[in-house]
Amino acid sequence: MSGNDIDISQSLVLAAEDCPAEDFPRLHVFQSHEERVIQALCAHGPVLIKGGRGSGKSALMIEAARRMDDPASSIFPIYLSLRSVPLLRSTGAEYEKLFCMLLSEEISRRLRATDSRAFTFPIVLDVIELQRRLQELVEALGKRVVLMFDDVAHIGREASLEEFFGIFRTISSNRVSCKASIYPGVTRFGVRFDVYNDATVFDLARDERSVGYAAFFDKVISARFPSLHLRLAQYRGLERLDVSAFLGRAVVGNMRGFVFACTRLESNSQSGLPALEQTLKDLSSDYYWPLLEELEPKLGVYQPLVAVARPLAEQIFRHAAAQKNVPSVIVHREIVQQLSKTFEILEYAGFISKREASRAMRSGGRGPRYALNLANLIEFVSPARLTRELFKEWISAAIDQPTDIHVSSGVITIQQPAPLADGELAVFSLPIEKLEKSNAYPYGLTPAKIAELKQAKFMTVGDLASATNADLWRVPTIAEKWVLRIRSAVLQAVWM
C-alpha cells in the first residue's frame, strides 16, 4: 500500500462512523427495538442510548441523522462525535469552551452543506451564548434542531462527563432536542442531571430470548457476508437460522464481535461444527483476551483493574462450565458491588452482558444476571469441543436457567485494587508502533508509514494525537486521505 491507496474491506468495517456513506444503508440492519430507538432519536425530548463497546450506538445515531436529513423535513439534524483528544484531556471551563467550539463548527459545516445561506452560525465559546444562538438557529430555519452527541463516554475518563451533562440539560428546550450515547455503568451524570427524570434511556443490549433474534443476525450476514450466507444454508444437519442465532449468542449480541466472528468463519475452509468451533477459539485467542491487554493503557485511574479482570473472567467461566456448561450466571449483588468497576470492564469488553439488574438466586439473595460469551466459555468446557448436543443446548431455552455465584460459594476470590491517583491515559505515551495494522487495530498504519512518521519525529501516540493537520502534511508522503487514516488510528487507539 502506498500513497493514498487505502483499502479497508467492507466486511471489516467494525465502527459505523468509519462506514462509507454510500454503503451504510446496505450494510446495516435494524430490527423492531432499534426502529423504536431511531424514532425516539428523531422525536422531541432528550434521549440517552446505553450500550457496551460495539453494540451499535453510533449506527443508530447515524441512521437517525440520515432519515432526518431531508430538505423538506421540519428537522435540522446534527450528528457530532465527541472523539476529540483535547476534549478528553480537559475539564471544567476548558471542556465547556472546546465543546461549544466543536458543536459550533459542526453546525456551521452542516449549514454550508445544506446550502442554508439564510443563516450563519458563529463560533461560540460558552454555553449561555450557545443556547442563545441555537434558539436563533431554530427561528431562522423554522425547524426543530436535533443534536446527537456520540462517543460521550470514555471508560477511562469520567470527570468531564459531569460538564457534558450540565451542558446537555442547559441547551435542551422544546425546539432543541439533545440525544447522547453512553456506556453502561461508567457514566457520572453530575448533580445537575437526573438521568431518569431528565432523559429517556434505551438499553441496546440484544437479548437472545427476544423475538426475531435469529432473523436479525441472519439479515446482517446476508447484507455483509453474502457468500457466507449461502454457505450456512449448506451446513449439514444445521439450520441456517440456528447458526445465525448461535453466532449472535456467541458474542452476547455485540455487533462488533459478530462482524469479527463472521469474518473468521468466512475465511475458514471447513464447514459445520468444526468451523464454528474454530471460530469460537479464534474469538477467544485473537479478540477477547487481547482486548483486555489493549484496553489497559486506556483506562486511566482504573488501569490496575485489568490485572484482576482476567482472573475474574476465568473464575466465572470455569464455574459456568462446571455447572453443565450453562452460558448464564447470577452473581450475588454483594460480589458485584465489591468488584463493580471490574465487572463493568468485562461487560464493556464483551465477556459478559447484563440481562437483568436483579434476580432471585436459588441459593438465597439476589443479584444481576449476566449472559456469557461462548468463545471464552468453550475454553473451560471439558473436552473443549463444540458437539451437536452443546450447540443445541446453547441456542435453547436452557440459557434462561442460570447458575448462581453466591458470596459463600468461594467461586470468586479476587480483591479489586484501588484506582490510581493520577488519571492520565497511559496510551498517549505508547510508541507509535502500537498503531500498526493488526487484529486489535484493523484500521491501523502500515510499517512503512510508521517508519516515515518516526523519521519526522512522531514517536508516540501522544505525538500524533497532538499534531495538527499542517504538522502531518509536512511529511512528504502524507496527503489528505492519510491524515484521515492516521486520525482514525489514533482515535481507535484511545477509544477502542
C-alpha positions in Angstrom: 0.0 0.0 0.0 1.4 3.4 -0.9 0.4 7.0 -1.3 -3.3 7.5 -0.8 -4.3 3.9 -1.7 -6.2 3.0 1.4 -8.4 -0.1 1.2 -10.5 -1.5 4.1 -12.7 -4.4 3.3 -16.4 -3.6 3.9 -16.8 -6.7 6.0 -14.1 -5.4 8.3 -15.8 -2.0 8.9 -16.3 -2.5 12.6 -17.4 1.0 13.5 -20.4 2.7 11.9 -18.7 6.1 11.8 -16.0 4.5 9.6 -18.5 3.1 7.1 -18.7 4.9 3.7 -21.9 6.9 3.5 -22.9 5.2 0.2 -22.6 1.7 1.8 -24.2 2.5 5.1 -27.9 1.5 4.2 -26.8 -1.7 2.6 -24.5 -2.9 5.5 -26.7 -2.0 8.4 -29.9 -3.8 9.6 -32.3 -2.6 12.2 -35.0 -4.7 14.0 -38.1 -3.5 15.8 -36.3 -2.4 19.0 -33.8 -0.4 17.0 -36.5 1.1 15.0 -38.2 2.4 18.2 -34.8 3.9 19.3 -34.4 5.6 15.9 -37.9 7.1 16.2 -37.1 8.4 19.7 -33.9 9.9 18.4 -35.9 11.8 15.7 -38.6 12.8 18.1 -38.9 15.6 20.8 -37.3 15.2 24.1 -33.8 14.2 25.5 -32.7 10.6 24.9 -29.8 8.5 26.1 -28.9 5.3 24.3 -26.8 2.9 26.5 -24.7 0.1 25.3 -21.2 -1.5 25.5 -18.4 -1.3 23.0 -19.6 -2.2 19.5 -23.3 -2.5 20.5 -24.5 -0.2 17.7 -24.9 3.2 19.3 -23.2 5.1 16.5 -25.1 3.2 13.8 -28.5 4.2 15.3 -27.5 7.8 15.6 -26.1 7.9 12.0 -29.3 6.2 10.7 -31.5 8.7 12.6 -29.5 11.6 11.1 -29.8 10.0 7.6 -33.6 9.8 7.9 -33.9 13.4 9.2 -31.6 14.8 6.5 -34.2 15.9 4.1 -34.7 19.5 2.8 -38.4 19.0 3.1 -38.1 17.8 6.7 -39.1 20.0 9.7 -36.0 18.8 11.5 -32.4 20.0 11.2 -30.2 17.2 12.5 -26.6 17.4 13.8 -24.6 14.3 14.4 -21.4 15.0 16.4 -18.8 12.5 17.6 -17.0 13.7 20.7 -14.0 11.6 19.9 -11.7 14.5 20.5 -8.4 14.1 22.3 -8.2 17.7 23.5 -11.8 17.3 24.8 -10.9 14.1 26.5 -8.0 15.8 28.3 -9.9 18.8 29.5 -12.3 19.5 32.4 -14.3 22.5 33.7 -14.3 25.7 31.8 -11.8 24.4 29.3 -14.1 21.5 28.5 -17.1 23.8 28.0 -15.1 26.0 25.7 -13.8 23.2 23.5 -17.3 21.5 23.4 -19.0 24.8 22.3 -16.4 25.3 19.6 -16.7 21.8 18.2 -20.5 22.0 18.1 -20.4 25.5 16.6 -18.0 24.3 13.8 -20.2 21.2 13.0 -23.4 23.3 12.8 -21.7 25.8 10.6 -20.4 23.0 8.4 -23.9 21.4 8.1 -25.4 24.8 7.2 -22.9 25.2 4.3 -23.5 21.6 3.2 -27.3 22.1 3.1 -26.9 25.5 1.3 -28.7 27.2 4.2 -27.4 30.7 3.4 -30.2 32.4 5.2 -28.3 31.9 8.5 -24.7 31.6 9.5 -23.7 30.1 12.8 -20.8 31.8 14.6 -18.1 30.0 16.6 -19.2 30.4 20.3 -17.1 29.5 23.3 -19.6 29.5 26.3 -22.8 27.6 27.0 -25.1 30.6 27.5 -24.1 32.1 24.2 -24.5 28.6 22.6 -28.0 28.4 24.0 -29.0 31.8 22.6 -27.5 31.0 19.1 -29.3 27.7 19.0 -32.6 29.5 19.6 -31.8 31.9 16.8 -31.0 29.0 14.5 -34.4 27.4 15.2 -36.2 30.7 14.4 -34.1 31.3 11.2 -34.6 27.8 9.8 -38.2 27.4 11.1 -37.2 23.9 12.0 -36.7 21.8 15.2 -33.0 21.1 15.9 -31.9 17.6 16.9 -28.4 17.4 18.4 -26.9 13.8 18.6 -23.8 13.5 20.6 -21.9 10.3 20.0 -19.0 8.9 22.0 -19.8 10.9 25.0 -18.4 8.4 27.5 -14.8 7.2 27.7 -14.4 4.2 30.1 -11.1 5.6 31.4 -12.2 9.1 32.0 -15.4 10.1 33.7 -14.8 13.5 35.3 -15.6 15.6 32.2 -18.9 13.9 31.7 -20.4 16.0 34.6 -19.7 19.1 32.5 -21.2 17.5 29.4 -24.5 16.6 31.1 -24.7 20.1 32.6 -24.4 21.5 29.0 -26.9 18.8 27.7 -29.5 20.0 30.2 -28.9 23.7 29.6 -29.2 23.7 25.8 -32.2 21.4 25.7 -35.6 23.0 25.0 -38.9 22.3 23.3 -37.3 23.1 19.9 -33.7 21.8 20.6 -33.6 18.1 21.3 -30.4 16.6 22.7 -29.5 12.9 22.4 -26.4 11.1 23.6 -24.7 7.7 23.7 -23.3 6.3 26.9 -21.7 3.1 28.2 -23.4 1.0 30.9 -22.2 1.7 34.4 -19.3 4.1 33.6 -21.0 7.4 33.4 -21.1 10.1 36.1 -24.0 12.4 35.3 -23.3 15.1 37.9 -25.6 16.7 40.4 -27.5 18.8 37.9 -28.6 15.9 35.8 -31.1 13.3 37.0 -30.9 10.6 34.3 -34.3 9.1 34.9 -36.1 12.5 35.0 -34.1 14.5 32.5 -34.0 11.9 29.7 -35.4 8.7 28.3 -32.9 5.8 28.4 -32.8 3.0 25.9 -30.6 -0.1 26.6 -29.2 -1.6 23.4 -28.2 -5.0 24.8 -29.6 -7.6 22.4 -31.2 -10.3 24.4 -31.0 -13.8 23.0 -34.6 -14.5 24.3 -36.1 -11.7 22.2 -38.4 -12.4 19.2 -36.6 -12.1 15.9 -33.1 -12.5 17.4 -32.0 -15.2 14.9 -33.7 -13.4 12.0 -31.8 -10.2 12.8 -28.4 -11.7 12.7 -29.3 -13.7 9.6 -30.1 -10.5 7.9 -26.8 -9.0 9.0 -24.9 -12.0 7.5 -26.9 -11.7 4.3 -26.1 -7.9 4.0 -22.4 -8.0 4.9 -21.3 -11.6 4.1 -23.5 -12.8 1.2 -21.1 -15.7 0.3 -21.1 -16.9 3.9 -24.8 -16.6 4.0 -25.0 -19.1 1.1 -22.6 -21.5 2.7 -24.5 -21.5 6.0 -27.5 -22.9 4.1 -25.3 -25.9 3.1 -24.1 -26.8 6.7 -25.1 -30.4 7.0 -27.6 -31.0 9.8 -27.7 -27.4 10.9 -30.4 -24.8 10.1 -29.1 -21.5 8.8 -31.2 -19.5 11.3 -29.8 -21.6 14.2 -26.3 -20.9 13.1 -27.0 -17.2 12.8 -28.6 -17.2 16.3 -25.6 -19.2 17.6 -23.1 -16.7 16.2 -25.1 -13.8 17.8 -25.3 -15.7 21.0 -21.5 -16.4 20.9 -20.7 -12.7 21.2 -23.6 -11.9 23.6 -25.3 -9.9 20.8 -22.5 -7.5 20.2 -22.3 -6.3 16.6 -18.6 -5.6 16.5 -17.8 -9.1 17.9 -20.3 -10.5 15.4 -18.6 -8.9 12.4 -15.2 -10.3 13.6 -16.7 -13.7 14.1 -18.3 -13.8 10.6 -15.0 -12.6 9.1 -13.2 -15.5 10.7 -15.9 -18.0 9.8 -15.9 -16.9 6.1 -12.2 -17.4 5.8 -12.4 -20.9 7.3 -12.2 -23.7 4.7 -14.1 -26.1 7.0 -17.8 -26.1 7.5 -20.4 -27.1 10.1 -19.5 -27.6 13.8 -15.7 -27.8 13.2 -15.8 -24.4 11.5 -18.0 -22.9 14.3 -15.7 -24.4 17.0 -12.6 -22.9 15.4 -14.3 -19.5 15.1 -15.1 -19.6 18.8 -11.5 -20.4 19.7 -10.2 -17.7 17.3 -12.5 -15.2 19.0 -11.1 -16.1 22.4 -7.5 -16.1 21.5 -7.4 -13.3 18.9 -10.2 -11.0 20.0 -11.4 -11.2 23.6 -8.2 -11.8 25.7 -6.1 -9.4 23.6 -8.8 -6.8 24.0 -8.2 -6.7 27.8 -4.5 -6.1 27.1 -5.3 -3.4 24.6 -7.7 -1.8 27.0 -5.3 -1.5 29.9 -3.5 1.7 28.9 -6.8 3.4 28.1 -8.4 3.0 31.5 -6.8 6.0 33.3 -7.3 5.6 37.0 -8.7 2.1 36.5 -5.7 0.7 34.8 -4.8 -1.6 37.7 -8.1 -3.3 37.4 -7.2 -5.1 34.2 -4.8 -7.3 36.3 -7.9 -8.8 38.1 -10.3 -8.6 35.2 -8.8 -11.7 33.5 -8.8 -13.9 36.7 -12.4 -12.7 37.4 -13.5 -13.8 34.0 -11.7 -17.1 34.3 -13.4 -17.8 37.7 -16.9 -17.0 36.3 -16.4 -19.1 33.1 -14.8 -22.0 34.9 -17.7 -22.1 37.3 -20.3 -21.9 34.5 -18.6 -24.7 32.5 -18.5 -26.9 35.6 -22.3 -26.4 36.0 -23.2 -28.3 32.8 -21.8 -25.5 30.5 -24.5 -23.1 31.4 -23.9 -19.8 29.5 -25.7 -17.6 32.1 -24.9 -16.7 35.7 -26.5 -14.8 38.6 -23.8 -13.1 40.7 -24.7 -12.1 44.2 -25.1 -8.3 44.4 -22.6 -8.1 47.3 -19.8 -9.6 45.0 -20.8 -7.2 42.2 -20.8 -4.2 44.5 -17.3 -5.1 45.7 -16.0 -5.6 42.2 -18.3 -3.2 40.4 -15.7 -1.5 38.1 -14.1 -4.8 37.2 -17.5 -6.2 36.2 -18.0 -3.0 34.1 -14.7 -3.6 32.3 -15.7 -7.2 31.4 -19.1 -6.0 30.2 -17.5 -3.2 28.2 -15.1 -5.7 26.5 -17.9 -8.2 25.8 -17.0 -11.0 28.1 -20.4 -10.7 29.8 -23.6 -8.8 29.2 -26.1 -7.9 31.8 -29.6 -9.2 31.1 -31.4 -8.5 34.4 -30.4 -6.0 37.1 -31.7 -8.1 39.9 -32.9 -11.7 40.0 -33.6 -14.1 42.9 -31.0 -16.8 43.4 -31.8 -20.4 44.3 -29.1 -20.3 47.0 -30.7 -17.2 48.6 -30.3 -13.4 48.0 -30.4 -11.5 44.7 -28.0 -10.3 42.0 -27.7 -9.3 38.4 -27.9 -12.0 35.7 -25.2 -12.0 33.1 -25.0 -13.8 29.7 -21.6 -15.2 29.0 -19.9 -15.2 25.6 -19.5 -18.7 24.2 -16.0 -18.1 22.8 -14.4 -17.9 26.3 -16.8 -20.4 27.8 -15.8 -23.2 25.4 -12.2 -22.9 26.7 -13.4 -24.3 30.0 -15.7 -27.0 28.6 -14.3 -30.5 29.0 -13.4 -31.6 26.4 -13.1 -28.1 24.7 -15.2 -29.2 21.7 -18.4 -28.0 20.1 -20.6 -31.0 19.9 -24.1 -31.1 18.3 -25.6 -31.5 21.8 -23.7 -28.5 23.1 -24.7 -26.5 20.1 -28.4 -27.3 20.7 -28.1 -26.5 24.4 -26.6 -23.1 23.8 -29.3 -22.0 21.5 -32.2 -23.5 23.5 -34.4 -22.1 26.3 -31.9 -23.5 28.8 -29.9 -20.2 28.6 -32.5 -18.8 30.9 -31.7 -21.3 33.6 -28.6 -19.6 35.1 -26.2 -20.9 37.7 -25.6 -19.0 40.9 -22.4 -17.5 42.2 -23.1 -16.8 45.9 -20.8 -15.0 48.4 -20.4 -18.2 50.3 -19.6 -20.4 47.3 -15.9 -19.4 47.2 -16.0 -19.2 43.3 -14.8 -15.6 43.2 -11.8 -15.0 45.3 -10.2 -11.8 43.9 -9.9 -8.4 45.5 -10.3 -5.2 43.4 -7.3 -2.9 43.7 -7.6 0.8 44.4 -7.7 3.2 41.4 -4.6 5.3 40.6 -4.3 8.8 41.9 -3.3 10.1 38.5 -5.8 9.5 35.8 -3.7 10.4 32.7 -4.2 7.8 30.0 -1.1 5.7 29.5 -2.0 5.2 25.8 -0.6 8.6 24.9 2.9 7.5 26.0 2.9 4.3 23.9 5.3 4.1 20.8 3.5 4.6 17.5 4.4 1.0 16.6 1.3 0.2 18.6 -0.8 1.7 15.8 0.4 -0.9 13.2 -2.5 -2.7 11.4 -3.4 -5.8 13.3 -6.4 -7.7 14.7 -6.5 -5.1 17.5 -6.2 -2.2 15.1 -7.9 -3.2 11.8 -7.6 0.5 10.7 -4.0 0.7 11.7 -1.0 2.0 9.9 1.5 0.2 7.7 5.1 -0.4 8.8 6.3 1.9 6.0 4.0 4.7 7.2 5.1 4.3 10.8 8.8 4.5 9.7 8.0 7.7 7.8 6.3 9.2 10.8 9.2 8.3 13.1 11.6 9.9 10.7 9.5 13.1 11.0 9.9 12.9 14.9 6.4 11.5 15.7 7.5 8.9 18.2 4.4 8.3 20.5 0.7 8.0 20.2 0.5 11.3 22.1 2.7 13.0 19.5 0.3 12.1 16.7 -2.7 13.0 18.9 -1.3 16.5 19.5 -0.3 17.0 15.8 -2.2 19.4 13.7 -3.1 18.6 10.1 -0.4 21.1 9.0 2.2 19.1 11.1 1.2 15.9 9.4 1.2 17.4 5.9 4.9 18.3 6.3 5.6 14.6 6.0 6.2 14.3 2.2 4.2 11.1 1.7 1.2 12.1 3.6 -1.8 13.7 1.9 -5.4 14.2 3.0 -6.5 10.6 3.0 -3.5 9.5 5.1 -4.2 12.3 7.6 -7.7 10.9 8.0 -6.3 7.3 8.3 -3.8 8.5 11.0 -6.6 10.3 12.9 -8.8 7.2 12.7 -5.9 5.0 14.1 -5.2 7.4 16.9 -8.8 7.7 17.9 -9.3 3.9 17.7 -6.2 3.5 20.0 -7.6 5.9 22.5 -11.3 5.0 22.4 -11.2 1.3 21.4 
